Every structure is written in C-alpha cells, then in structure tokens.
Amino acid sequence: MNHLIILAGGASTRMKASSNANLTQSELAAANSGNKSLIVLKGETRPVLDHLIKNAVKANFTQIVIVTGEDQIPFLEYYEDATYNRDHLETTIVLAKQSIPIHRSKPWGTADALLQAMDQVEQLKCEPFAICNCDNLYSTKALNLLQQETTPNALIAYNREGLDFDESRIAKFAAMHLDSKKKLLDIVEKPALDTLDSYRDHAGELRVSMNLFKFNGPDIYEALLNCPENPERKEKELPTTLLNMITSGVLVKGIPLKEHVPDLTSKEDIGVFKRYLKG
C-alpha cells in the first residue's frame, strides 16, 4: 500500500471560532486562516502537517495525496517543490482539490472529499490506500498497523481509555461496535453524549474512530457514489459510507489500539500539540 490521503479541505469552523489562547502572532494568524494543518509552531519553520507526513514515511507510505480546499495557494507554498519533498520529506506529494458545489457555501464533507480525490488520482480507484485527517497526529505505530493489515477495508479502533479527552470531546468523534472477531458492526458519527456507554463492546471497551482508515479502491468508490447527506449536519461523511459498505456485505475490520491522538480542533489544542511534540 503506497498512498496515504490526507484530508485538509475542511472549513476549520471550530478552530476559527475558538478563543485566542496563548499563541504567537503567526500561530494565531494561521489558526484563523482556516488551514490549521499549516500552522507553524514557535521555534519551527515548517507546518505541523510535516510531522504527520514524516510518521507516514516511517510507516512506508511513499506517496501522499493532500486534499485541500479550493484555495491551494497556502499548500503550494510548502508542498509544490518536488525536490524538497523528495530530499527532506522523503516522499512524493500530490495536491488534490475539493471543490464546493454551486449550491453550497462550504465543503460537502469527508466522503465528498475522498470521492473528488479519487476522481483526480485515478489509480486510487483500483488499489488499496489509507486515509486520515490533517489535524490529527497519528503515530507511526497506528499507520504501520494499517500497512500490516491484510483485510482490504479496515480502520483503527481506538480504545477510549487511551484517548486523553473528556467525554464531550469523545462524542465529537465516531463511536463503533465491533464483534468478538473485530468485525465492524456499526459506526455513528458524533453520537449523543448520553448514548456513549451503549457502544461498549463485550469486554466493556468503548471504541472510537479518529478517521484513520484503510480502503480497497473499488469497494469504497462505489459506496462513495451512493453516500447520502447527513440530514442534521448537511455533509457526506465517511462513517456513513462505512455503514453502507457493511450493510451491503463488505467486511470492515476494526484494529484495536490504545494510545492518544493529538487533535487540532481549537486554538487551545495548539499548546497541547507543542507539549506533545516536545515530549
């Protein structure tokens, strides 16, 4: 598996709306720009996205596809130079663009972002690949687990006890049900806070998706074409696509992992990111 797709085309609404926290002027400007993965932390010269890319390279991903919003200029500044990417990041980087439909004012969600990326990078339609968010710092261990998994479609099933978030933050992610053989039975994006315990498995563990997936191109493409819009959030979401896949009989495996995943949702998270990287 060569390709890792990084979704970086979101509107970053919560990041821009959050309080300023204790940030430098450059960090604050980047946080308010909507390109949170391009924040350059104090003392560094490159964006935080580089840390994820380097972890992916250590996990033997040789080609990175960054899915941006319609304005690619900020990403071109850092990732257009193929020579730099090869010599310093040790990978090949391609930029895909998530266009906004004429009837909308913001992107149409993660499922739409992946569909547009696959239409622009045609080889993704016929081979396996991994996909993740731009604003989570996934470990090399997690990325390696996807590389080693032989099941064509899978996701990292994080143990809630390993995630250093409060319950309200956990409810912002997706909860899942796995059977005793780690087969995915159900997945729900942003479950109601008071329903979280109902997703605990036979061992009492709550499994959470942080949007780190492995997909077989032909399987996921068909499901993306038929992915409905969430009636509340008005977005096409990858957990909905996964649910449609397993409903139609496609096997999706959950890969258990107990560890924290730094998450850049608000400006307060930038300080957490700094401390994590120093540690």
N, C-alpha and C positions, 0 to 999 in steps of 0.2 A: 504494500500500500504506500503510494508515493505522495498523494495530495492531502494537505490539510487546508480546509476552507475556514477562514476567519471572518465572522460576520461583524462588520464595522460600519453599517449604514443606518443604524438607529438614530432617532432624534435626540437621545440623551435628555429627555424632558426632566427627569428627576434630578439629574446632576445639575442642570442649569437653574432649577428652582430651589435647590438646597442653599443653606446658609454658607457664608464665605469660609468659615473655619480659619485655621492659622496657616495661610498659604502665601507663597511669594506671588508677586505680580504676574510673572509668566505662568505659574501654575493656575492662578485664578483666571487669566485670560483664556488658557486652553480649556479649562473646565467649563467656561461659559460659551465656548465656541461650538460645542456640540460634538467635538471629536475627542472624547475623553481618552481614547487609546493613544492619542498623540501628545498627551501631557508629558512634559519633560520635567522630571523631578529635580529639586535643588541639588547641585553638585554633579548632575549628569548632562550629557549633550545630545542624547538620543531619547526618543519617546519610550514610554513604558511598554508599548507593544513589542519592542525588541526583546524584552525578557521572555515573553511567550514564544516568539519565533525561535529564540535560542533553545528553549526547552524542547520545542518540536524537532529541531535539528538533531538534538541529542537522542531523540526517540526515532531517528532515521526517516523523518519526513524530508523529502528532497525538493518538493515543490509546494509553495504556499500561494493560495489564492485569497486575496483580501477583497471582500465585497464592501465597497464604500457606498456612500450616498451619491447623489447626482453631482455634487461638487467634489471632484477628485484632487483638486489642486493641493490641499494640505498634505495628502498622502503621497502625491508625486514628489514633493519636496524631499521626503525621506526614502521612498521606495522605488523611484523611477530609475535609479542608477544601477544597472545590472552588474556592473563591475564591482561596485561596493557590496551589493547583495552577495555576490559570489565570494569575494575575498574576506569580508568581515562578518557577514551573517551565515555564510557557507550554504546558501540555498538559492533557488530561483523563485522570484516573486512576480505574480501576475495580478493586476488590478482588474476586478470586475465591477460593474456599476449597477446598483439597484435603482431603477427609475421609478418615479412616483406616478401612478396612474392619473389621468387627467381629472378624474372625479374626486381625488383625494388631495389633502394638504400635507400629508406626511407618509413615510414608507408604510407598506402594507403587511409588515410583519416578517418573522424569521422564515416561514415556509416560502413566502414570495421571494425573499432574498436568495434562498437556495435555488429555487426554480430559475430565477434570472441568471444566476451564476452558471448553472448547468447549461443553459441555452447559449452562454457566451464562451464557455470552455467545454466544447462538445465531448471530449474524451471522458468527462465525468459521467456521462450517460451510460457508459459501458464498462466501468471498472469500480472497485471499492475505493472509498475515501473517508476521511474523518472530517468533522466539522465542529466548530466551537464558537463561543462568543469572544469578542475582542477585549472585553472589560473584566475577564476573569483570568487570574494567573494560574493555569493548570500546571501541575507538576510533570516532570519528565516521567515519573512512575505511572501517572494516570495515562499519559499519552502512549507509553510503552504497553500498557495493558490492552489498549485498543489495537496496537500493532500485532500483538501476540494472539489476539482472539481469532479463532477460526470460524465462528458463526458469522455469516455475511452481514447481519444487521445487529447492532448492539449499542449499549450506552453504559456510561459509568454510573453506577447506582451508589451514590454517596450515603454513608451512614450518618444520620442526623447528629449523632453524638460526636462525630469528628468535626462538624462544622461549627465554628465559633461565632454563631449568630443567635439572636434571640428568636422567640417563636414567631413574632410578627414578621421578621425578615425571612424566616424559613417559608412562611406562607406566600412570599412573593415569587418563589421558585415553583417547581412542579413536583408533586408527590406521586409515588408509583406503588403498585402492587406487584410483587414477584412471587411465583410459587416456589416450592421447595427445591426445584431444579434451576432456579434463577430465570425462568421464562417470564417475560413481561406480560402481565395480565391486564393492567390498567395504568393510565397515567393522566393526571389532571393538572393543568397549568393554573397557578395561583389559587389553590384550594382555600375555602373558607377556614379561618383560623380555628374555629371550634370543631372542625372535622379532621384535623391533622392526625389525631390518635387513631382514627378509623383506618388509616393507611398502614398501620404497623403490621408486619408480617407474622408468620407462625412463630418466629423467635422473638417477637416483640420489638423488632427494629424498624424504624421509620427510614425509608429510602427516598432520597431526594435527587432530582436531576438538576445538574448545573449546566445543561446544554452542551455536553461533550458526548458526541455520537460517532459511531461507525456505520456507514450505509453502503449497500450494494447499489450502484448507479441505476440499473434497470428497475429495481424494486422501488426505490424512493421516488424516482421521476414520475412514475405512473400515479403514485399516491399524491404527489405534489400537484399534479394537474387537476386532481379532484378534491383538493383541500378546501373546505368551506371556511368562511369568515366567522370568527367568534362573535356571537351576537352582542356581547357586552363590550368587549374591547375593540371590536371592529378591525381585527387583524387576523391574518392567516398565520397560524402558529405551528411550529414543529411538533409539539406534543399532540396536537390534533391529527397531524399527518401520521405520527406513530400509531395512534389509536386506530386510525383507519387501516393501517397496514396489518396490525394484529387481528383486527376484526375480519379482515379478508383472508386470514390464514397464514400470513407471513410470520415466521419465527423471529422474535427480537429478544435478545438475551441481556439481562442486567448483570454488569460486572461489579461486584461489591468492592468498595474501597472506603476506608475510614481515614480521612485527613481533611484539613481545612483548605478552602479555596478562596484566596483574597478576591474581593469583588468590588469593582469601582462603580457604585451606584450614585453616591452623593459626594459632595466635597469633603465631608468628614472622613470618607474612606481613603482619601489620598494620603493622609497621615498614617493610616493603618498600613497602606501599601509600602510607605517608606520604612516603617519599622519592620515589616515582614522581610523586605529585601536586605536590610541591614543584618537581620537575624540569620 
